[in-house]
Amino acid sequence: MASVAHALLNGANHEKPAELTAGAATLFYVIAERAGMSAEELYHLGRKLVTDPSLHHDKPNAQMEALRDFAGLRVRNSPVI
């Protein structure tokens, strides 16, 4: 799942933090609406995918950590992860 999230964000990597955040929020809404899920259900699914241990990995997932790092660097516009 992390590779799909990376692919979705890749095209917006050059955007300003505010536009990146608004675009992600828009995409989140559209996906929830078309999937027939509430925003809370979709958020909790994402949270589970990011935080729950994988059945196939004992270590933290590097791609998920990279997504979190991306948010720290680009969305919060913070130079420190």
Long-range contacts (C-beta under 8 A, 24 or more apart in sequence): 1-49, 2-61, 2-63, 2-64, 2-66, 2-67, 3-63, 5-67, 6-63, 6-66, 6-67, 9-67, 9-70, 13-74, 17-74, 17-75, 17-76, 17-77, 20-74, 20-75, 21-75, 24-75
